[in-house]
Amino acid sequence: MHVGSPLTSRTTSGIDPRGIQLFVAQITLLIMVWIFVLLRILVKVGLIKHIHLDDWLMIAVVFIYTAHAIITVWGIVSASREGEEHLARGESVALHSWFLCEVIYAPLSALVRTSVAVFLLRIAAIRLHRQVIYTIIGIIWVLAVIYFFILLFQCTPISYFYMQPMGEPGSCINTSIVPCATIAHSIVNAVMDFALALMPIVMLWDVRLNKRTKTGVAALLGMGML
């Protein structure tokens, strides 16, 4: 099986524009993530004077995502540079970056959702609500672990995924398994996102607040879905 990559593709003007677009998008998103999380920490330290577990989880997410971004940028730059001299080596570097980012994604996305869930646990007063949130966390992590191992062991040996352009022998699982697992992972996580977003509405349903205030608080707490 031969796998090409936009990171090592060439046009008449040089590097494939998709590689440049990916580079710009990744750097932009990384900067935005750091700005938002630093603002969150400043508020927690400066105003609230306390950092909770959900904050620590989000800080961990930022560092993992930073590693993810560095790997992506490394793949773009190194694959393009290596591809100029040896196309197969450039493709191997690109696939190595791709593989590492795939494997990191499952626990990374699970941690983001867990941070939101832990925040909701902190304000949930009813036992049933807490049980629902714990169930959501369990579903998220069971799915993440399964997806992680599917991605990690999709080829035998593992290195075959990114060393195949260099002629390393090996094999990979049926090509439809990873896309199907990705779709299932995305659908279930989307459902969990909506469930987490709706929890504040459920928790505030019987709270004695006027309708306008209740709607505003529920909308604010539900922003975790974003």
TIRO-629483 format. One line per field, with one value per residue: x, y, z of N, C-alpha, C in turn; residue number from 1; residue in three letters. Coordinates in Angstrom, 2 decimals. Atoms other than C-alpha are relative to their C-alpha. Example, Ala and Ser with C-alpha at 12.3 -4.5 7.8 and 13.67 -1.06 7.14 Angstrom:
! TIRO-629483
n_x: (0.89;-0.82)
n_y: (-1.19;-1.19)
n_z: (0.00;-0.06)
ca_x: (12.30;13.67)
ca_y: (-4.50;-1.06)
ca_z: (7.80;7.14)
c_x: (0.90;-0.77)
c_y: (1.20;1.09)
c_z: (0.00;0.73)
i: (1;2)
aa: (ALA;SER)
//
This chain:
! TIRO-629483
n_x: (0.85;-0.79;0.78;-0.60;0.36;-0.11;-1.17;-1.17;0.37;-0.65;0.63;-1.03;-0.55;-0.67;0.78;1.44;0.64;0.69;-0.96;-0.10;1.26;0.00;-0.97;0.60;1.14;-0.48;-0.61;1.07;0.78;-0.83;-0.04;1.33;0.16;-0.81;0.59;1.23;-0.27;-0.70;1.02;0.74;-0.84;-0.12;1.24;0.06;-1.02;0.12;1.30;0.59;-1.05;-0.06;0.01;0.67;-0.44;0.31;-1.02;-1.24;0.19;-0.10;-1.42;-0.63;0.44;-0.74;-1.36;0.09;0.33;-1.22;-0.82;0.70;-0.28;-1.43;-0.14;0.59;-0.91;-1.18;0.35;0.09;-1.31;-0.98;0.41;-0.25;-1.45;-0.51;0.56;-0.74;-1.15;0.39;1.45;0.46;-0.35;0.91;1.30;-0.13;0.06;1.37;0.85;-0.36;0.69;1.42;0.27;-0.11;1.14;1.18;-0.03;0.17;1.31;1.03;-0.05;0.10;1.42;0.66;-0.36;0.76;1.37;-0.04;-0.11;1.34;0.83;-0.42;0.56;1.43;0.10;-0.26;1.19;1.18;0.40;0.88;-0.74;0.29;-0.78;-1.39;-0.10;0.03;-1.29;-1.00;0.25;-0.52;-1.46;-0.36;0.18;-1.04;-1.32;0.02;-0.11;-1.33;-0.98;0.18;-0.44;-1.45;-0.68;0.23;-0.94;-1.37;-0.33;0.62;-0.98;-0.94;-0.22;0.58;-0.78;0.30;0.88;-0.77;-1.22;0.32;-0.62;-1.41;-0.11;0.06;1.07;1.03;1.37;0.93;1.34;0.90;-0.01;1.27;0.17;-0.34;1.03;1.24;-0.24;-0.05;1.37;0.67;-0.59;0.50;1.44;0.24;-0.50;0.93;1.15;-0.43;-0.12;1.34;0.47;-0.66;0.53;1.37;0.02;0.29;1.43;0.67;-0.33;0.61;1.44;0.81;-0.60;0.88;-0.51;0.91;-0.25;-1.08;-1.27;-0.22;-0.41;-1.35;-0.96;-0.04;-0.74;-1.42;-0.57;0.03;-1.01;-1.01;0.18;-0.81)
n_y: (-1.19;-1.23;-1.13;-1.30;-1.01;-1.37;-0.63;0.21;-0.21;-1.15;-0.69;-0.69;-1.12;0.49;0.83;0.03;-1.04;0.58;0.05;-1.36;-0.28;0.75;-0.65;-1.25;0.34;0.59;-1.05;-0.89;0.67;0.14;-1.32;-0.25;0.88;-0.54;-1.26;0.27;0.71;-0.92;-0.90;0.79;0.16;-1.31;-0.24;0.91;-0.37;-1.39;-0.36;1.07;0.40;1.45;0.78;1.26;1.15;-0.20;-0.92;0.76;0.87;-0.81;-0.37;1.19;0.06;-1.00;0.50;1.12;-0.56;-0.66;1.08;0.38;-1.05;0.09;1.16;-0.38;-0.93;0.80;0.79;-0.87;-0.56;1.06;0.80;-0.80;-0.10;1.32;0.38;-0.63;0.84;1.40;-0.04;1.06;-0.39;-1.08;0.60;0.73;-1.01;-0.50;1.04;0.12;-1.11;0.32;1.10;-0.49;-0.89;0.85;0.72;-0.99;-0.63;0.65;-0.45;-1.46;-0.38;0.51;-0.89;-1.24;0.26;0.32;-1.27;-0.59;0.84;-0.21;-1.30;0.19;0.78;-0.90;-0.80;0.88;0.24;1.17;1.24;0.50;-0.81;0.42;1.32;-0.18;-0.57;1.08;0.92;-0.65;0.10;1.40;0.27;-0.73;0.63;1.34;-0.22;-0.54;1.09;0.91;-0.71;-0.15;1.25;0.26;-0.83;0.39;1.31;0.18;0.65;0.92;-0.67;-1.34;-0.92;0.19;-1.08;-1.12;0.46;0.70;-0.59;0.37;1.40;0.92;0.99;-0.03;0.02;-0.82;0.55;-0.41;-1.46;-0.59;0.04;-1.29;-1.01;0.33;-0.29;-1.46;-0.49;0.39;-0.84;-1.37;-0.04;0.18;-1.19;-1.10;0.23;-0.32;-1.45;-0.56;0.39;-0.89;-1.35;-0.04;0.24;-1.21;-0.31;0.96;-0.31;-1.26;0.06;-0.24;-1.06;-1.16;-1.20;-0.42;0.71;-0.66;0.34;1.44;0.21;-0.52;0.87;1.28;-0.22;-0.20;1.28;0.88;-0.37;1.04;0.77;-0.60)
n_z: (0.00;0.08;-0.49;0.28;-0.99;0.47;-0.61;0.86;1.39;0.61;1.10;0.78;-0.79;-1.20;-0.93;0.19;-0.83;-1.15;-1.09;-0.55;-0.68;-1.25;-0.88;-0.49;-0.85;-1.25;-0.82;-0.42;-1.03;-1.20;-0.65;-0.57;-1.17;-1.10;-0.45;-0.75;-1.25;-0.90;-0.55;-1.00;-1.19;-0.63;-0.73;-1.15;-0.97;-0.41;-0.54;-0.82;-0.95;-0.15;1.25;-0.25;0.78;1.42;0.53;0.18;1.16;1.21;0.14;0.57;1.40;0.77;0.24;0.94;1.30;0.48;0.57;1.24;0.98;0.36;0.88;1.29;0.66;0.36;1.16;1.18;0.36;0.26;1.15;1.21;0.20;0.36;1.29;1.08;0.31;0.11;-0.15;-0.92;-1.36;-0.35;-0.28;-1.27;-1.07;-0.04;-0.56;-1.42;-0.66;0.08;-0.92;-1.38;-0.26;-0.11;-1.28;-1.07;0.07;-0.82;-1.40;-0.04;0.07;-1.21;-1.10;0.15;-0.44;-1.42;-0.70;-0.03;-0.86;-1.40;-0.39;-0.27;-1.24;-1.12;-0.30;-0.04;-1.39;-0.05;0.23;1.34;0.95;-0.13;0.60;1.46;0.42;-0.13;1.11;1.20;-0.07;0.27;1.44;0.73;-0.16;0.61;1.44;0.30;-0.13;1.14;1.20;-0.12;0.34;1.42;0.74;-0.33;0.56;1.31;0.87;-0.65;-1.28;-0.10;0.83;1.42;0.43;0.55;0.67;1.25;1.19;0.02;0.37;-1.13;0.14;-1.03;0.49;-0.76;-0.08;1.08;0.13;-0.40;-1.46;-0.61;0.30;-0.72;-1.41;-0.12;0.09;-1.24;-1.06;0.18;-0.27;-1.43;-0.70;0.28;-0.88;-1.36;-0.07;-0.17;-1.32;-0.97;0.19;-0.50;-1.44;-0.79;0.10;-0.88;-1.39;-0.41;0.30;-1.20;-0.81;-0.11;0.65;1.06;1.26;0.73;-0.66;0.16;1.39;0.18;-0.71;0.72;1.25;-0.34;-0.40;1.15;1.00;0.05;1.23;1.06)
ca_x: (0.00;1.39;0.19;0.88;0.62;-0.11;2.85;5.24;3.28;4.72;3.25;5.05;5.57;6.97;5.20;1.59;-0.60;-2.46;0.70;0.98;-2.72;-2.33;0.74;-1.07;-4.22;-2.25;-0.22;-3.35;-5.31;-2.40;-2.13;-5.90;-5.87;-3.07;-4.78;-8.12;-6.64;-4.27;-7.23;-9.09;-6.17;-5.75;-9.41;-9.14;-5.93;-6.63;-10.36;-11.51;-8.19;-8.53;-7.75;-10.04;-9.56;-11.30;-8.78;-5.83;-7.29;-7.59;-4.01;-2.91;-4.93;-3.13;0.31;-0.76;-2.30;0.92;2.82;0.24;0.80;4.60;4.35;2.09;4.45;7.42;5.63;4.93;8.40;10.51;8.47;8.70;12.45;13.16;10.87;12.98;15.89;14.11;10.34;9.90;11.71;9.58;6.41;7.69;8.19;4.74;3.10;5.03;3.65;0.18;0.35;1.49;-1.24;-3.87;-2.81;-2.67;-6.11;-8.21;-6.94;-6.70;-10.37;-11.39;-9.52;-11.25;-14.68;-13.67;-12.71;-16.18;-17.82;-15.77;-16.84;-20.51;-19.91;-18.71;-22.05;-24.36;-26.33;-28.66;-27.38;-29.08;-27.39;-24.00;-24.64;-25.50;-22.31;-20.20;-21.84;-20.96;-17.34;-17.23;-18.60;-16.14;-13.12;-14.17;-14.61;-11.31;-9.35;-10.85;-10.22;-6.67;-5.73;-7.35;-5.20;-2.06;-2.23;-3.72;-0.49;1.90;4.56;3.36;6.15;4.86;2.26;4.95;7.85;6.00;7.29;10.82;10.03;9.59;7.60;4.34;0.59;-2.37;-5.91;-8.82;-8.84;-12.50;-11.97;-10.22;-12.67;-15.64;-14.08;-13.46;-17.07;-18.34;-15.95;-17.13;-20.85;-20.75;-18.61;-21.01;-23.90;-21.91;-21.17;-24.87;-25.62;-23.06;-24.46;-28.00;-27.06;-27.00;-30.58;-31.67;-29.84;-31.43;-34.94;-36.26;-34.04;-35.95;-34.77;-36.68;-36.87;-34.49;-31.76;-32.20;-31.89;-28.76;-27.03;-27.95;-26.63;-23.38;-22.81;-23.75;-20.98;-18.75;-20.22;-18.31)
ca_y: (0.00;3.36;6.46;9.95;13.17;16.82;17.60;16.23;16.98;19.46;22.06;24.14;26.83;24.55;23.13;22.10;25.03;22.62;22.21;25.97;26.24;23.53;25.27;28.62;27.03;25.07;28.07;30.25;27.71;27.14;30.87;31.11;28.14;29.63;33.05;31.63;29.29;31.92;34.28;31.51;30.93;34.66;34.90;31.85;33.04;36.77;36.87;33.51;32.77;29.04;26.57;23.54;20.08;21.03;23.87;21.53;19.15;21.97;23.07;19.48;19.59;22.74;21.16;17.99;20.04;22.06;18.80;17.84;21.18;20.82;17.37;18.76;21.63;19.23;17.02;19.90;21.43;18.27;16.32;19.16;19.53;15.80;15.39;17.76;15.31;11.98;11.74;8.44;9.77;12.89;10.80;8.69;11.80;13.09;9.78;9.61;13.01;11.96;8.76;10.49;13.12;10.43;8.53;11.69;12.85;10.25;10.97;14.69;14.97;12.84;15.14;18.23;16.70;15.40;18.92;20.18;17.21;17.73;21.37;20.29;17.75;20.58;22.39;19.36;19.03;16.14;12.58;11.60;14.46;13.39;9.79;10.92;12.98;10.07;7.84;10.34;10.43;6.62;6.43;9.06;7.22;3.71;4.98;6.91;3.84;1.61;4.21;4.79;1.13;0.79;3.67;2.49;-1.07;-0.43;-1.70;-4.56;-3.67;-0.29;1.48;0.08;2.88;5.49;3.35;1.78;4.37;3.26;-0.34;-1.77;-5.03;-5.23;-5.09;-3.02;-3.89;-3.56;-0.01;0.47;-0.15;3.11;5.36;3.51;3.78;7.50;8.07;6.14;8.07;11.39;10.56;9.30;12.24;14.66;13.08;13.35;17.00;17.76;15.81;17.87;21.06;20.15;19.19;22.81;23.26;20.10;21.11;24.57;23.37;23.49;26.30;29.32;31.95;34.12;32.73;35.31;34.66;30.90;31.02;33.15;30.94;27.76;29.22;30.28;26.88;25.15;26.90;23.95;22.24;24.69)
ca_z: (0.00;-0.99;0.82;-0.45;1.55;0.78;3.05;0.44;-2.72;-5.18;-7.47;-10.06;-7.41;-4.70;-1.64;-2.02;-0.81;1.50;3.54;3.96;4.86;7.49;8.93;9.22;10.66;13.26;14.46;14.59;16.63;19.00;19.72;20.29;22.69;24.77;24.90;26.07;28.66;30.05;30.43;32.25;34.63;35.24;36.26;38.53;40.19;40.25;41.03;42.36;44.10;43.48;40.67;40.53;39.05;35.80;35.40;35.93;33.37;30.86;31.55;30.84;27.63;26.51;26.94;25.14;22.35;22.12;21.61;18.98;17.22;17.35;15.77;13.05;12.26;12.35;9.86;7.49;7.59;7.79;5.26;2.76;3.30;3.17;0.17;-1.87;-1.70;-1.32;-1.91;-0.06;3.01;2.94;2.79;5.69;7.86;6.92;7.78;11.07;12.04;10.91;12.96;16.16;15.87;15.30;18.41;20.57;19.43;21.29;24.85;24.05;23.07;26.06;28.45;27.04;27.61;31.03;32.09;31.17;32.93;36.10;36.15;35.95;38.73;40.94;40.67;40.46;43.71;42.84;42.95;39.66;37.84;39.16;38.12;34.59;34.37;35.67;33.04;30.32;31.51;31.46;27.91;26.72;28.15;27.11;23.57;23.69;24.87;22.18;19.48;20.75;20.46;17.03;15.79;17.58;16.27;12.84;11.27;12.14;13.07;14.33;12.43;9.13;9.04;8.43;7.18;4.25;1.76;2.73;1.84;5.36;5.29;7.18;6.88;8.05;9.10;6.69;5.33;6.29;10.04;10.95;9.02;10.58;14.05;13.46;12.44;15.48;17.77;16.32;16.52;20.12;21.24;19.53;21.45;24.70;23.91;23.54;26.71;28.65;27.13;28.17;31.74;33.00;31.73;33.55;36.73;36.74;35.88;39.46;40.72;41.98;39.55;37.12;33.60;32.12;34.69;34.45;30.65;30.81;33.39;31.48;28.22;29.89;31.49;28.24;26.35;27.26;24.19;22.01)
c_x: (0.88;-0.88;0.74;-0.44;0.12;1.22;1.23;-0.33;0.66;-0.89;1.13;0.65;0.68;-0.89;-1.49;-0.65;-0.72;0.92;0.14;-1.27;-0.07;0.94;-0.61;-1.15;0.46;0.59;-1.08;-0.81;0.79;0.06;-1.33;-0.21;0.76;-0.60;-1.21;0.29;0.76;-0.97;-0.81;0.79;0.16;-1.24;-0.05;0.99;-0.24;-1.31;-0.57;0.97;0.06;-0.05;-0.55;0.54;-0.27;0.99;1.32;-0.09;0.15;1.42;0.76;-0.33;0.82;1.42;0.01;-0.30;1.20;0.95;-0.57;0.32;1.46;0.25;-0.54;0.94;1.29;-0.27;-0.03;1.37;0.99;-0.34;0.25;1.49;0.59;-0.49;0.70;1.17;-0.40;-1.50;-0.51;0.29;-0.90;-1.40;0.03;-0.10;-1.42;-0.94;0.30;-0.71;-1.50;-0.37;0.01;-1.18;-1.30;-0.08;-0.24;-1.44;-1.03;0.06;-0.14;-1.45;-0.75;0.29;-0.77;-1.41;-0.05;0.09;-1.36;-0.89;0.34;-0.51;-1.48;-0.21;0.14;-1.24;-1.27;-0.33;-0.84;0.76;-0.20;0.82;1.47;0.21;0.00;1.34;1.11;-0.16;0.57;1.53;0.45;-0.10;1.11;1.33;0.05;0.18;1.40;1.06;-0.10;0.54;1.52;0.72;-0.23;1.01;1.44;0.40;-0.65;0.94;0.92;1.25;-0.56;0.68;-0.30;-0.88;0.79;1.30;-0.27;0.58;1.48;0.19;-0.05;-1.15;-1.01;-1.38;-0.86;-1.37;-0.83;-0.15;-1.31;-0.16;0.28;-1.01;-1.31;0.15;0.01;-1.40;-0.76;0.48;-0.57;-1.48;-0.28;0.48;-0.91;-1.23;0.36;0.15;-1.37;-0.57;0.59;-0.55;-1.41;-0.08;-0.26;-1.48;-0.78;0.24;-0.69;-1.52;-0.86;0.58;-0.91;0.68;-1.02;0.46;1.18;1.36;0.35;0.49;1.43;1.05;0.14;0.80;1.49;0.67;0.05;1.03;1.15;-0.08;0.87;1.45)
c_y: (1.24;1.17;1.29;1.01;1.39;0.70;-0.15;0.18;1.25;0.60;0.70;1.11;-0.47;-0.89;0.11;1.04;-0.56;-0.11;1.35;0.36;-0.71;0.63;1.25;-0.29;-0.53;1.06;0.94;-0.60;-0.15;1.31;0.30;-0.83;0.55;1.30;-0.28;-0.67;0.87;1.00;-0.72;-0.13;1.33;0.33;-0.85;0.41;1.40;0.35;-1.04;-0.51;-1.52;-0.66;-1.38;-1.10;0.18;0.97;-0.73;-0.93;0.79;0.48;-1.18;-0.13;0.95;-0.49;-1.17;0.51;0.74;-1.03;-0.46;0.99;-0.05;-1.15;0.32;0.90;-0.72;-0.81;0.83;0.44;-1.09;-0.83;0.75;0.08;-1.34;-0.42;0.62;-0.87;-1.46;-0.09;-1.02;0.36;1.13;-0.52;-0.75;0.95;0.52;-1.00;-0.22;1.08;-0.28;-1.05;0.48;0.89;-0.80;-0.65;0.96;0.49;-0.61;0.42;1.51;0.44;-0.46;0.90;1.32;-0.19;-0.31;1.27;0.67;-0.79;0.20;1.34;-0.14;-0.81;0.90;0.80;-0.84;-0.37;-1.27;-1.25;-0.54;0.75;-0.42;-1.38;0.08;0.52;-1.05;-1.02;0.56;-0.09;-1.42;-0.34;0.65;-0.73;-1.42;0.13;0.48;-1.10;-0.96;0.63;0.15;-1.26;-0.42;0.77;-0.45;-1.29;-0.25;-0.65;-0.89;-0.14;1.42;0.97;-0.12;1.13;1.11;-0.41;-0.71;0.66;-0.36;-1.49;-0.98;-0.98;0.11;-0.04;0.87;-0.68;0.48;1.52;0.66;0.12;1.35;1.08;-0.26;0.31;1.51;0.59;-0.31;0.87;1.41;0.11;-0.10;1.22;1.20;-0.12;0.35;1.51;0.65;-0.35;0.90;1.42;0.14;-0.17;1.27;0.37;-0.91;0.35;1.26;-0.01;0.38;1.08;1.23;1.27;0.45;-0.58;0.60;-0.36;-1.46;-0.32;0.45;-0.88;-1.33;0.13;0.14;-1.31;-0.97;0.29;-1.00;-0.84;0.53;-0.50)
c_z: (0.00;0.40;-0.29;1.04;-0.60;0.59;-0.89;-1.47;-0.53;-1.08;-0.75;0.79;1.28;0.83;-0.32;0.92;1.22;1.21;0.68;0.77;1.35;1.02;0.63;0.95;1.35;0.92;0.55;1.14;1.30;0.77;0.69;1.27;1.19;0.55;0.90;1.34;0.99;0.62;1.08;1.30;0.73;0.83;1.26;1.09;0.56;0.67;0.95;1.06;0.22;-1.38;0.31;-0.91;-1.49;-0.65;-0.24;-1.20;-1.30;-0.24;-0.61;-1.47;-0.87;-0.31;-0.97;-1.41;-0.60;-0.61;-1.33;-1.11;-0.46;-0.95;-1.39;-0.79;-0.43;-1.25;-1.27;-0.46;-0.40;-1.22;-1.30;-0.31;-0.45;-1.38;-1.18;-0.46;-0.25;0.30;1.00;1.45;0.48;0.34;1.33;1.19;0.16;0.65;1.49;0.82;0.06;1.04;1.46;0.37;0.13;1.37;1.17;0.07;0.95;1.47;0.14;0.01;1.24;1.20;-0.06;0.54;1.49;0.83;0.13;0.96;1.46;0.51;0.36;1.29;1.22;0.39;0.04;1.44;0.15;-0.41;-1.42;-1.05;0.02;-0.63;-1.52;-0.51;0.09;-1.14;-1.31;-0.03;-0.32;-1.47;-0.81;0.07;-0.55;-1.50;-0.38;0.05;-1.18;-1.28;-0.02;-0.45;-1.45;-0.84;0.23;-0.71;-1.36;-1.01;0.85;-0.87;-0.01;-0.95;-1.49;-0.53;-0.68;-0.70;-1.33;-1.24;-0.14;-0.29;1.15;-0.18;1.15;-0.62;0.90;0.01;-1.18;-0.04;0.42;1.51;0.64;-0.35;0.74;1.49;0.24;-0.03;1.29;1.16;-0.07;0.37;1.51;0.78;-0.23;0.89;1.45;0.19;0.23;1.37;1.08;-0.11;0.57;1.52;0.82;-0.04;0.94;1.46;0.51;-0.12;1.21;0.91;0.01;-0.49;-1.04;-1.34;-0.76;0.58;-0.21;-1.42;-0.24;0.64;-0.73;-1.30;0.26;0.36;-1.18;-1.07;-0.05;-1.26;-1.13;0.05)
i: (1;2;3;4;5;6;7;8;9;10;11;12;13;14;15;16;17;18;19;20;21;22;23;24;25;26;27;28;29;30;31;32;33;34;35;36;37;38;39;40;41;42;43;44;45;46;47;48;49;50;51;52;53;54;55;56;57;58;59;60;61;62;63;64;65;66;67;68;69;70;71;72;73;74;75;76;77;78;79;80;81;82;83;84;85;86;87;88;89;90;91;92;93;94;95;96;97;98;99;100;101;102;103;104;105;106;107;108;109;110;111;112;113;114;115;116;117;118;119;120;121;122;123;124;125;126;127;128;129;130;131;132;133;134;135;136;137;138;139;140;141;142;143;144;145;146;147;148;149;150;151;152;153;154;155;156;157;158;159;160;161;162;163;164;165;166;167;168;169;170;171;172;173;174;175;176;177;178;179;180;181;182;183;184;185;186;187;188;189;190;191;192;193;194;195;196;197;198;199;200;201;202;203;204;205;206;207;208;209;210;211;212;213;214;215;216;217;218;219;220;221;222;223;224;225;226)
aa: (MET;HIS;VAL;GLY;SER;PRO;LEU;THR;SER;ARG;THR;THR;SER;GLY;ILE;ASP;PRO;ARG;GLY;ILE;GLN;LEU;PHE;VAL;ALA;GLN;ILE;THR;LEU;LEU;ILE;MET;VAL;TRP;ILE;PHE;VAL;LEU;LEU;ARG;ILE;LEU;VAL;LYS;VAL;GLY;LEU;ILE;LYS;HIS;ILE;HIS;LEU;ASP;ASP;TRP;LEU;MET;ILE;ALA;VAL;VAL;PHE;ILE;TYR;THR;ALA;HIS;ALA;ILE;ILE;THR;VAL;TRP;GLY;ILE;VAL;SER;ALA;SER;ARG;GLU;GLY;GLU;GLU;HIS;LEU;ALA;ARG;GLY;GLU;SER;VAL;ALA;LEU;HIS;SER;TRP;PHE;LEU;CYS;GLU;VAL;ILE;TYR;ALA;PRO;LEU;SER;ALA;LEU;VAL;ARG;THR;SER;VAL;ALA;VAL;PHE;LEU;LEU;ARG;ILE;ALA;ALA;ILE;ARG;LEU;HIS;ARG;GLN;VAL;ILE;TYR;THR;ILE;ILE;GLY;ILE;ILE;TRP;VAL;LEU;ALA;VAL;ILE;TYR;PHE;PHE;ILE;LEU;LEU;PHE;GLN;CYS;THR;PRO;ILE;SER;TYR;PHE;TYR;MET;GLN;PRO;MET;GLY;GLU;PRO;GLY;SER;CYS;ILE;ASN;THR;SER;ILE;VAL;PRO;CYS;ALA;THR;ILE;ALA;HIS;SER;ILE;VAL;ASN;ALA;VAL;MET;ASP;PHE;ALA;LEU;ALA;LEU;MET;PRO;ILE;VAL;MET;LEU;TRP;ASP;VAL;ARG;LEU;ASN;LYS;ARG;THR;LYS;THR;GLY;VAL;ALA;ALA;LEU;LEU;GLY;MET;GLY;MET;LEU)
//
